[in-house]
């Protein structure tokens, strides 16, 4: 049955009410616990936990150093295509945005890779829009095989695929697959995704199960912060993570925290998530799960990224481009969203060292 059978046991409004009803006593219990539950996670993301943010931050820092040491892994996203068959109200690649589309050729992929390698990266994230007729599993497989000898780890963030396609990509050298539900609020999901395969809520919800069954080494989860109540959405994402870890226990997991950023033709955020609230969420995830990798992208501001490194972050992107060909081939092509932290890779690597951490240029060892 997969995660869907677990998900259907919960009601959005009941979960939301439960989170907002948490008390100081619930937060203290969660902080003192040595094995935290999903109910403890509710307490840690609740408004009642806000006065305990400093205590949460200190505990999060200690757990992260215990599990990962003083290291932050650096990775580069490389956009292969901005073609997309979906209409999504929050994305610059949305089908209804009348802009020029571009999908990289083999030659262009290698040009982009040459620049990324020159920056020192040994871990790359390949990203596409969701267009099955062009950036299908065969195209992705070709791209992976084209660059596989140049990177220690290749991750992908592409349209949801079938289990046999994930197995094929795993065999070709894909190390990790990132797939975001965007929002777990099923009743309003269709409003944000009115057209295209992505409008199928349950198919997307089942995607991490297909990835797990295919034997992919790592699965990345996340929600788009700004669509719906961040606390309730984060509970469902944590519930999903908890289920996956228990079901596919040999797989590693990561969590990302994308906040909505300006992009061409998109809606304004429905919910504003403050820096303080994002810090609370990062710390809550670390206290809930000391093994999960926590990633922060260049969507966030310089100031925020400067200060959040010790709080539980294990990986960061740097010098990112969110358009196909953005590094070397065609810098002016359509971006998926605007970057906030535009500092180059060397600057971010030095920032990490200034915090007393080591910048790691590939993903964690497979074995």
Secondary structure in CASP SS format (residue, H / E / C, confidence):
PFRMAT SS
TARGET T0000
AUTHOR 0000-0000-0000
METHOD secondary structure of the structure
MODEL  1
X C 1.00
X C 1.00
X H 1.00
X H 1.00
X H 1.00
X H 1.00
X H 1.00
X C 1.00
X C 1.00
X C 1.00
X C 1.00
X H 1.00
X H 1.00
X H 1.00
X H 1.00
X H 1.00
X H 1.00
X H 1.00
X H 1.00
X H 1.00
X C 1.00
X C 1.00
X C 1.00
X H 1.00
X H 1.00
X H 1.00
X H 1.00
X H 1.00
X H 1.00
X H 1.00
X H 1.00
X H 1.00
X C 1.00
X C 1.00
X C 1.00
X C 1.00
X C 1.00
X H 1.00
X H 1.00
X H 1.00
X H 1.00
X H 1.00
X H 1.00
X H 1.00
X H 1.00
X C 1.00
X H 1.00
X H 1.00
X H 1.00
X H 1.00
X H 1.00
X H 1.00
X H 1.00
X H 1.00
X H 1.00
X H 1.00
X H 1.00
X H 1.00
X H 1.00
X H 1.00
X H 1.00
X H 1.00
X H 1.00
X H 1.00
X H 1.00
X H 1.00
X H 1.00
X H 1.00
X C 1.00
X C 1.00
X E 1.00
X E 1.00
X E 1.00
X E 1.00
X E 1.00
X E 1.00
X E 1.00
X E 1.00
X E 1.00
X E 1.00
X E 1.00
X C 1.00
X C 1.00
X C 1.00
X C 1.00
X C 1.00
X E 1.00
X C 1.00
X C 1.00
X C 1.00
X C 1.00
X C 1.00
X C 1.00
X C 1.00
X C 1.00
X C 1.00
X C 1.00
X C 1.00
X C 1.00
X C 1.00
X C 1.00
X C 1.00
X E 1.00
X C 1.00
X C 1.00
X H 1.00
X H 1.00
X H 1.00
X H 1.00
X H 1.00
X H 1.00
X H 1.00
X H 1.00
X H 1.00
X H 1.00
X H 1.00
X H 1.00
X H 1.00
X C 1.00
X C 1.00
X C 1.00
X C 1.00
X E 1.00
X E 1.00
X E 1.00
X E 1.00
X E 1.00
X E 1.00
X C 1.00
X C 1.00
X C 1.00
X C 1.00
X C 1.00
X C 1.00
X C 1.00
X C 1.00
X H 1.00
X H 1.00
X H 1.00
X H 1.00
X H 1.00
X H 1.00
X H 1.00
X H 1.00
X H 1.00
X H 1.00
X H 1.00
X H 1.00
X H 1.00
X H 1.00
X C 1.00
X C 1.00
X E 1.00
X E 1.00
X E 1.00
X E 1.00
X E 1.00
X C 1.00
X C 1.00
X C 1.00
X C 1.00
X C 1.00
X H 1.00
X H 1.00
X H 1.00
X H 1.00
X H 1.00
X H 1.00
X H 1.00
X H 1.00
X H 1.00
X H 1.00
X C 1.00
X E 1.00
X E 1.00
X E 1.00
X E 1.00
X E 1.00
X C 1.00
X C 1.00
X C 1.00
X E 1.00
X C 1.00
X C 1.00
X C 1.00
X H 1.00
X H 1.00
X H 1.00
X H 1.00
X H 1.00
X H 1.00
X H 1.00
X C 1.00
X C 1.00
X E 1.00
X C 1.00
X H 1.00
X H 1.00
X H 1.00
X C 1.00
X H 1.00
X H 1.00
X H 1.00
X H 1.00
X H 1.00
X C 1.00
X H 1.00
X H 1.00
X H 1.00
X H 1.00
X H 1.00
X H 1.00
X H 1.00
X C 1.00
X C 1.00
X C 1.00
X C 1.00
X E 1.00
X E 1.00
X E 1.00
X E 1.00
X E 1.00
X E 1.00
X C 1.00
X E 1.00
X C 1.00
X C 1.00
X C 1.00
X C 1.00
X H 1.00
X H 1.00
X H 1.00
X H 1.00
X H 1.00
X H 1.00
X H 1.00
X H 1.00
X H 1.00
X H 1.00
X H 1.00
X H 1.00
X H 1.00
X H 1.00
X H 1.00
X H 1.00
X H 1.00
X H 1.00
X C 1.00
X C 1.00
X C 1.00
X C 1.00
X E 1.00
X E 1.00
X E 1.00
X E 1.00
X E 1.00
X C 1.00
X C 1.00
X E 1.00
X C 1.00
X C 1.00
X C 1.00
X C 1.00
X C 1.00
X C 1.00
X C 1.00
X C 1.00
X C 1.00
X C 1.00
X C 1.00
X C 1.00
X C 1.00
X C 1.00
X C 1.00
X H 1.00
X H 1.00
X H 1.00
X H 1.00
X H 1.00
X H 1.00
X H 1.00
X H 1.00
X H 1.00
X H 1.00
X H 1.00
X H 1.00
X H 1.00
X H 1.00
X C 1.00
X C 1.00
X C 1.00
X C 1.00
X E 1.00
X E 1.00
X E 1.00
X E 1.00
X C 1.00
X C 1.00
X C 1.00
X C 1.00
X C 1.00
X H 1.00
X H 1.00
X H 1.00
X H 1.00
X H 1.00
X H 1.00
X H 1.00
X H 1.00
X H 1.00
X H 1.00
X C 1.00
X C 1.00
X C 1.00
X E 1.00
X E 1.00
X E 1.00
X C 1.00
X C 1.00
X C 1.00
X C 1.00
X C 1.00
X C 1.00
X C 1.00
X C 1.00
X C 1.00
X C 1.00
X C 1.00
X C 1.00
X C 1.00
X C 1.00
X C 1.00
X C 1.00
X C 1.00
X C 1.00
X C 1.00
X C 1.00
X C 1.00
X C 1.00
X C 1.00
X C 1.00
X C 1.00
X C 1.00
X C 1.00
X H 1.00
X H 1.00
X H 1.00
X H 1.00
X H 1.00
X H 1.00
X H 1.00
X H 1.00
X H 1.00
X H 1.00
X C 1.00
X C 1.00
X C 1.00
X E 1.00
X E 1.00
X E 1.00
X C 1.00
X C 1.00
X C 1.00
X C 1.00
X C 1.00
X C 1.00
X C 1.00
END
